[in-house]
Structures are given as structure tokens and as C-alpha cells.
């Protein structure tokens, strides 16, 4: 079966000596390797304010806390995402307010965002779903007009671009995940990118109980209770090795995405997803809309190809009880599906996927 998602692990002869060295170094907690990983990731993204964490979920939660989201507030978000996007909002005590999507892309609709803004709106949470970048030109304008900060959930979008720059440089807060199946994995991990020294300093304290690690432990004074959200040297070591392979691997995703963009045009029963102006996807998943999705998925499965919509729309969870109507999502949700697009695909795999789809279902 050609898998939809697959973890990339560097060659053992490269990874294992470095892992062994750190495991027996006498210091496996947060230390120099974590700082080195943050520095290398900052240089890659082009933003010096990088806070590594133990998950992308922790990054989302800290971003909300830095904004000051809490009881009685509202955060506008999307229901088409993995659950942590919205469970972190619920953790703060704020209400999740679902905006509808743009039916053509599946990404959060700027018009719907604007229609959901109230006096209680504290933040806009958007998701660069499957590596596709949201309509940032419109969303930035809404954010600036209404003085509401944007949190970019970029768990799927490492090395996606907006206006020629990597995601992580645009909004006040950008959150990445390095969980098992993402573009790179540190087994589990994440990172929060911010845009100023104040948020950077506060986030570093919040990730470690509220303790300032730049000050000797016995001289610390916790002024704000924090969390155990830090990354450790073992995960950071894996991440450092992964970063050496990142550009090559993500290029494969992008090349495969372009291949499907070209070869699935004008195929009966298939509608391709357009990309917004000034954006470049990194194709963590390849998303299409198809007629009779169940039959499409069965056809591919019968031919050894895994395809799936992957995520349950979040407004189906009772914890996010909502009276919002989402007509575009209702329609999109019945049609969208992901096909394999990652680094593991061979040329023969791509030819097979295209050939099977063109047979019809």
C-alpha cells in the first residue's frame, strides 16, 4: 500500500552516533542542543524569535496565553483542522467561534472571519491546511483593521511561503509541529515564532514553569506560573539532523505536488484546489475534491493506494458546541480527499496514482 503519510528518519549511520553521544553526555534535558536547534531553525525561517517546545499543541497554547485569551473571550477559528487547533482555545476558557471556509480551497474564509468578529473577539486562529497557505493578504487587512492578532497554525506548512518568505515571518504568532508524521519529526516537538523580544522572553519563561533559565535557579522569582512545555536535548538532536535533510525532502513534496497539479488537470470527477495570490504551498498533503468520494477511496485502496479525508471536522465534537452555520464546509467536507504526495513516492508510484484515478470510479 502506498501510504498517505510516512515519517522520515535520517540514515542510522548519521543519526545514531549523534543520538548516542547526547544520550551518554550526562545532560539530556533542555540545554545546548535545544539552543542550537532553535538557532538553526531561526536561520532557516528568517525569524530570530524561535521558542522550541515539546509539541505544536504547546505552541498554540502559549500563543493564546501571550495574547491574553481567557474566560469570556472569543477566538475565531476553523473546523477543518486537527483537534489541537481548537482544544487549545478551549483550554483557555475562551469560546471557539467557527468561521466558514472558502469552498474553492478548504481554507478559512476572510469574509466569514469578518462576519464573526464581535467585541469579545481576542484572536484569529487560522490553519495552513495540508501545506496550503491561507489568503493572508485579506486576513492581514482584517487583522490590522480590527486590531485583532493572528495565530498561524502552520503544523502542515513548514517551508510554505507567503510573499516569497517562509511562513513564520508574517503574523505575530506562528506555530509549527514536529510530531511523528510532519515534514520533519523530532518524535514529538514544536516551535513558536513570535515577532518581538517581549513575547519571546515571556514564552521562554512560560515553557519552563515560569522560571527564567537565564538566571541561576536559586535566584529566580516566578511572577507568572508556567508549564512543562520545553524541548529536550534528545529531541533537539534528532531535529538538528532532520534539518540537514529538510530542504531535500520538502522539495520532493513540492515536486510531487506540482506533478499532480499538472497531471490531474481536466480529469473527470476531479476538481483541483487553487492557491492564493502571493502564496506557495509545501504540499504536506495533496488535496483534491472528487465526486463520489467513497467510491474514489475504495478504487485507490483496491489498487494499493491510501487516500483519506484524514480529519474529522471539529464542530462534530460536543466540546465545541456551536450554532454557527458553515454551508461551504458542509459541501467541501463531502468532497475533499488527500492522496499521497510525500518524499517516499517514486516515479512509478506517481504514474500509478494518476493512471488509477484516470480510469474513473
Secondary structure by P-SEA (a helix, b strand, c coil): ccccbbbbbccccccaaaaaaaaacccccccaaaaaaaaaaaaaaccccccccccaaaaaaaaaaaacccccbbbbbbccccccccaaaaaacbbbbbbbcccccccccaaaaaaaccccccbbbbbcccccccaaaaaaaaaaaacbbbbbccccccccccccccccccccbbbbbccccccccccccbbbbbccaaaaaaaaaaacccccccccccccccccccccccccaaaaaaaaaaaaaaaaaaaaaaaaaaaaaaaacccccbbbbbbcccccccccbbbbbbcaaaaaaaaaaaacccccccccccccccccccccccaaaaaaaaccccccccccccaaaaaaaaaaaaacc
